[in-house]
Amino acid sequence: MVDLVAIGILLIAAFVHGAFGFGFPLVATPLLVLMMDMRAAVLLTLIPTIAINLVSIATERRWLEALRRFWPIPVFTMLGSLIGTQILLTADPDPFRLLLAVVLILFLILERKRGDGPEHRIPHWGLALLGFGMGLLAGLVNVFSPVVVAFALYTRMHPGLMVATFNLSFITSKSGQLAGFAIQDALNPAILHTALLALPAVLFVLWIGIRVRRRLDQGAYRRWLTRALWVIAALLILDSL
C-alpha cells in the first residue's frame, strides 16, 4: 500500500514538472516525507529525477552555452550534494523535515518576486559557492529551488539559460547523492526497485504534463500549486513539532 501511494506521489510530481518545467523533487520530497523518513524519500526520487532532467536537457537548446558560462555551478553542486548526503545518512534525519519546510517557504516567498533589467555577471568563485550551497541543500533535503530563484532574481539571467543551467545542476546533484548513498552502503534495493518500477509511468506522465503546459492558463495553475505547497509546508512544520 505504501509503495502504491509513493508511486502516486511520484506521478503527481512528474505531471507538475512537465506542466511547469520544474518541480519534481520540490513536490515529491515533502509529500513522501509525510509517510517515510527523509533518507528513503531522497533515495526514491533519485533515479526519476535524473531521468526527468536528462529528458529536459535533451529538449533544451542552450545547455552548451549554460555549461560554458556556468560550469562551476554543476561541478560544485555535485561536491556539495555528496557532503550533504553524508550528513543526512550519519545524523538524525528528523530535524531535516523542518528544514525542508523552511526551504519550501523561502521558495514560495521568493517566487512571488520578479525583476527586470540587465543581467548581472557573477565571478566563477561566486558560482562555485552557489553550486556548493545548492548541493548541500540537495543532499540534506533534496530541494534547492529557493537558491535557484534567488540567483535568477539577482542576476536576471535569461529564462532559457537558467533552465538549462539548473537542469545540469539537478543531474550533478543527484550523481553526488547516489555516490553518497553508495559510499555509506545505503542503496536500499527495495526502494530502488520501486523507483525503477515507477519510472516508465513517471516519464509518460511527464510527457502528458508537457502537453498540458501548452494549453493551460499558467497563472491559475501556478496559484493552485502555490497553495498546495503552502499546505505541505504547514503539514511538515506540524509533523516536526
C-alpha positions as CSV (number, residue, x, y, z in Angstrom):
1,M,0.0,0.0,0.0
2,V,2.8,2.4,0.9
3,D,4.5,1.6,-2.4
4,L,1.3,2.5,-4.4
5,V,0.9,5.8,-2.5
6,A,4.6,6.6,-3.1
7,I,4.3,5.9,-6.8
8,G,1.2,8.0,-6.9
9,I,3.2,10.9,-5.4
10,L,5.9,10.4,-8.0
11,L,3.3,10.6,-10.8
12,I,1.8,13.8,-9.4
13,A,5.2,15.4,-9.1
14,A,6.1,14.3,-12.7
15,F,2.9,15.9,-14.0
16,V,3.7,19.2,-12.2
17,H,7.3,19.1,-13.5
18,G,6.0,18.6,-17.1
19,A,3.4,21.4,-16.7
20,F,5.9,23.9,-15.3
21,G,9.3,22.7,-16.5
22,F,10.5,22.3,-12.8
23,G,9.2,21.0,-9.5
24,F,9.7,17.2,-9.4
25,P,11.7,17.0,-6.1
26,L,10.0,20.1,-4.8
27,V,6.6,18.4,-4.9
28,A,7.6,14.8,-4.3
29,T,10.0,15.2,-1.4
30,P,7.7,16.9,1.2
31,L,4.8,14.6,0.3
32,L,7.0,11.5,0.6
33,V,8.5,12.7,3.9
34,L,5.0,12.7,5.4
35,M,4.9,8.9,5.0
36,M,8.6,7.9,5.2
37,D,11.9,9.1,6.6
38,M,13.9,11.7,4.7
39,R,16.6,9.2,3.6
40,A,14.1,6.9,2.0
41,A,12.3,9.8,0.3
42,V,15.6,11.2,-1.2
43,L,16.6,7.7,-2.4
44,L,13.2,7.1,-4.0
45,T,13.4,10.3,-6.1
46,L,17.0,10.0,-7.3
47,I,16.5,7.8,-10.4
48,P,13.3,9.5,-11.6
49,T,14.8,13.0,-11.1
50,I,17.9,12.1,-13.1
51,A,15.7,10.7,-15.9
52,I,13.4,13.7,-16.0
53,N,16.3,16.2,-16.1
54,L,18.0,14.2,-18.9
55,V,14.8,14.5,-20.9
56,S,14.7,18.2,-20.1
57,I,18.3,18.8,-21.2
58,A,17.6,16.8,-24.4
59,T,14.9,19.3,-25.3
60,E,16.9,22.4,-24.2
61,R,18.8,24.3,-26.9
62,R,21.1,26.4,-24.6
63,W,22.7,23.7,-22.4
64,L,26.1,24.0,-24.1
65,E,26.1,27.8,-23.5
66,A,25.0,27.2,-19.9
67,L,27.8,24.7,-19.4
68,R,30.4,27.1,-20.9
69,R,29.3,30.1,-18.8
70,F,28.2,28.5,-15.5
71,W,30.2,25.2,-15.3
72,P,31.2,25.9,-11.6
73,I,27.6,25.6,-10.5
74,P,27.0,21.9,-11.6
75,V,30.6,20.9,-10.7
76,F,30.4,22.2,-7.1
77,T,26.8,21.1,-6.7
78,M,28.0,17.5,-7.1
79,L,30.6,18.1,-4.3
80,G,28.0,19.8,-2.0
81,S,25.4,17.1,-2.5
82,L,28.0,14.4,-1.7
83,I,28.8,16.1,1.6
84,G,25.2,16.9,2.3
85,T,24.2,13.2,1.7
86,Q,26.9,12.1,4.2
87,I,25.4,14.3,6.8
88,L,21.9,13.1,6.1
89,L,23.0,9.4,6.4
90,T,25.0,9.9,9.6
91,A,22.8,12.3,11.6
92,D,19.3,12.1,12.9
93,P,17.1,12.9,9.8
94,D,14.0,14.1,11.7
95,P,15.1,17.8,12.0
96,F,15.5,17.9,8.3
97,R,11.7,17.8,7.9
98,L,11.6,21.3,9.5
99,L,14.5,22.4,7.3
100,L,12.6,21.2,4.3
101,A,9.5,23.2,5.4
102,V,11.7,26.3,5.7
103,V,13.2,25.7,2.2
104,L,9.6,25.4,0.8
105,I,8.5,28.7,2.5
106,L,11.6,30.5,1.2
107,F,10.9,29.3,-2.3
108,L,7.2,30.4,-2.1
109,I,8.2,33.9,-0.9
110,L,11.0,34.3,-3.5
111,E,8.8,33.0,-6.3
112,R,6.4,36.0,-5.8
113,K,9.2,38.5,-6.6
114,R,10.3,39.1,-10.1
115,G,12.5,41.7,-11.7
116,D,13.7,43.1,-15.0
117,G,16.8,44.8,-16.1
118,P,20.4,44.0,-17.3
119,E,21.9,40.7,-16.4
120,H,24.4,40.7,-13.5
121,R,27.6,38.7,-14.0
122,I,28.9,36.5,-11.2
123,P,32.6,35.5,-10.9
124,H,33.5,31.9,-11.1
125,W,34.3,31.7,-7.4
126,G,30.8,33.0,-6.6
127,L,29.3,30.5,-8.9
128,A,31.3,27.7,-7.1
129,L,30.0,28.8,-3.7
130,L,26.5,29.0,-5.1
131,G,26.8,25.4,-6.5
132,F,28.2,24.1,-3.2
133,G,25.3,25.6,-1.2
134,M,22.8,24.2,-3.7
135,G,24.5,20.8,-3.4
136,L,24.3,20.8,0.4
137,L,20.6,21.6,0.3
138,A,20.1,18.8,-2.3
139,G,21.9,16.3,0.0
140,L,20.1,17.3,3.1
141,V,16.5,18.0,1.9
142,N,16.5,17.1,-1.8
143,V,15.4,20.6,-2.8
144,F,17.4,23.7,-3.7
145,S,14.7,25.7,-5.5
146,P,14.9,28.8,-3.2
147,V,18.6,29.2,-4.1
148,V,17.7,28.9,-7.8
149,V,15.0,31.5,-7.6
150,A,17.2,33.9,-5.6
151,F,20.0,33.6,-8.1
152,A,17.8,34.1,-11.0
153,L,16.2,37.2,-9.5
154,Y,19.5,38.7,-8.6
155,T,21.3,38.0,-11.9
156,R,18.2,38.4,-14.2
157,M,19.6,35.7,-16.4
158,H,17.7,34.6,-19.5
159,P,15.0,32.0,-18.5
160,G,16.1,29.5,-21.1
161,L,19.7,29.8,-19.9
162,M,18.6,29.4,-16.3
163,V,16.5,26.3,-17.0
164,A,19.5,24.7,-18.8
165,T,22.0,25.6,-16.1
166,F,19.9,24.2,-13.3
167,N,18.8,21.1,-15.2
168,L,22.5,20.3,-15.4
169,S,22.9,21.1,-11.7
170,F,20.0,18.7,-10.8
171,I,21.8,15.9,-12.6
172,T,25.1,16.5,-11.0
173,S,23.5,16.9,-7.5
174,K,21.7,13.5,-8.0
175,S,25.0,12.0,-9.1
176,G,26.6,13.2,-5.8
177,Q,23.7,11.9,-3.8
178,L,23.9,8.5,-5.5
179,A,27.7,8.4,-4.7
180,G,27.0,9.4,-1.1
181,F,24.4,6.6,-0.7
182,A,26.8,4.1,-2.3
183,I,29.7,5.1,0.0
184,Q,27.6,4.5,3.1
185,D,26.2,1.3,1.6
186,A,22.7,2.8,1.9
187,L,21.3,1.9,-1.6
188,N,18.2,0.1,-0.4
189,P,17.3,-2.4,-3.1
190,A,13.6,-2.3,-2.3
191,I,13.4,1.4,-2.7
192,L,15.4,1.4,-5.9
193,H,13.1,-1.3,-7.3
194,T,10.1,0.8,-6.5
195,A,11.7,3.8,-8.3
196,L,12.6,1.7,-11.4
197,L,9.1,0.2,-11.4
198,A,7.6,3.7,-11.4
199,L,10.0,5.2,-14.0
200,P,8.1,4.4,-17.2
201,A,4.8,5.8,-15.8
202,V,6.7,8.8,-14.4
203,L,8.1,9.6,-17.9
204,F,4.7,9.1,-19.5
205,V,3.0,11.4,-17.0
206,L,5.9,13.9,-17.6
207,W,5.0,13.9,-21.3
208,I,1.4,14.4,-20.5
209,G,2.3,17.4,-18.3
210,I,4.4,18.9,-21.1
211,R,1.5,18.7,-23.5
212,V,-0.9,20.1,-20.9
213,R,1.5,23.0,-20.3
214,R,0.9,24.3,-23.8
215,R,-2.9,24.5,-23.2
216,L,-3.3,25.6,-19.6
217,D,-3.7,29.0,-18.1
218,Q,-0.3,29.0,-16.3
219,G,-1.4,31.8,-13.9
220,A,-4.3,29.9,-12.5
221,Y,-2.3,26.6,-12.4
222,R,0.6,28.3,-10.6
223,R,-1.7,29.7,-8.0
224,W,-3.1,26.3,-7.2
225,L,0.4,24.8,-7.0
226,T,1.5,27.6,-4.7
227,R,-1.5,27.0,-2.3
228,A,-0.7,23.3,-2.3
229,L,2.9,23.9,-1.4
230,W,1.9,26.2,1.5
231,V,-0.3,23.4,2.8
232,I,2.5,20.9,2.5
233,A,4.9,23.2,4.3
234,A,2.4,23.7,7.1
235,L,1.9,19.9,7.5
236,L,5.7,19.4,7.6
237,I,6.0,22.0,10.4
238,L,3.2,20.4,12.4
239,D,4.7,17.0,11.8
240,S,8.1,18.2,13.0
241,L,6.6,19.8,16.1
